[in-house]
Amino acid sequence: MLRAAFRRILVLVAVLVFGTAAVSAVLGALAGSNILRSLATGYYVVGSAVLIGCFVVGVRGPLRSEPMDNVEAAPSAAPLRSRGRRRLRKATAEERVEGRRSALLLFALGVALLLLAAAVDPARRAF
């Protein structure tokens, strides 16, 4: 089970890193800018977006919503029923732990992307 989870995380990281590199390189080439600068800009943007996702996942409250299945409605109103009334319930302990772990993973991934951006950015020098 851990091996499969680790593999999924590696696939996620690879898609983000190489996908961002590909899109940034193409957009940088179309704009006629330096390839390293366009890679750094892409990593900065994606890293910041991942950190925003970390915040969104991390601040979820202890309540979850679910549709009310026992609402009787006319057959013509069936598509609207799923967007209608919802019932609130407390999140289980497993859901709260999963939310914390997801937020931590997204935080680490976002910081790693920002560090990668700083490493390839030609305008910044570490030494």
N, C-alpha and C positions, 0 to 999 in steps of 0.2 A: 504494500500500500504506500509506504514512504517513497519507494523507488518510482512509482507511477506519479506521485505528487511532485517529486523532484524533477522528473522528466517534463511534466506540464509547465513547471516554473521556468525551466531552461528554454522551452519552446517559446514561452511568453517573452522572456528576455531577448532571445534571438530575433524574434519577429519585431520587437520594438527597436532594437539596436540596428539590425540590418535593413528593416523597412524604413526607418527614419533616415538612415544613410542613403538609401536609394532615392527616396523622394527628395531629400535635401540636395543631393548631387544633381538630379535632373532639374530641379527648380533653380539651383545656382547656375547650372550651365545655360539654361534658357535666359537667365538674367545677366549672364556674362560676368559673374563675380568669382572670387577666389573659391576654390573647392573646399579648402579647410574652413574658411569663414562660413560658407553655407552649411557645412556639416555641423559646425559649432552652433550656429543659429537654430538648426533643426533640433539638435539635442537639447538646447536651452528651452525651446518651445515645448517639446514633448515631455521633458523632465518637469517643467512647471505644471503642465496639464496633469501629469501623474500625481504630483503633490496636491493639486486641487482635488483630484479624485480621492486621495488619501484623507483629506479633510472631510469630504462629503461622506465617505464610508465611516470615518471615525466619530462623527457627531450624531449619528443616528440615535434616537432616543430608545427608551426601554419598551416602547409600544410598537406593535406591527399591525397593519391593517389587512383584512381579508374580506372578500366579497361575501355578502349575506346570501346564502343559497336558498333559504326558506321564503324568500319574497315571491309572492304569487304575482305574476304579470301576464298581460296578454301576449300571445305568440308574436304579434307584430312588434312588441317592445323588447324582445329578447336581446338584440344587440346592445340596447341601451342599458340593460340591467347590469352588465359587468362594469359600467362606468358610474353606476348610481350609488346606492347606499352601501356603506362598508361598516364592518364591525371591527373594533379594536380589541387586541388581546396583548397580554404581556409576552415579551420575547423570552424564549427558553434560555437556559444557561448556555446551552450549546450554540445557539444563535449569537449570543453576546460574545462568547469566546471566538467564534468564527469571524465576527465583525472586527474584533481587536486584532486578530492575526492578519486579516486582510489589510487593515489599515497599516500595520507595521510592515507588511510586505510591500505595499505601495509606497510607503515612506522610504524604505531602503532602495527600492527601484528608482524612485524620483531623484534621490540624492546621488545615486550612482550615475544616472544620466547627466545630472548637472556637473558632476566631477569629470565625466568623460568629455562633456562640452568644454569645460575649462582646460582640459588637457590638449584638445585639438585646436583650440581657438588661437589663431596666429596673433591676435592683439594682446593676449595675456601670456606672460612668461612666469613659470614657477620659480626659476632660478636665473 
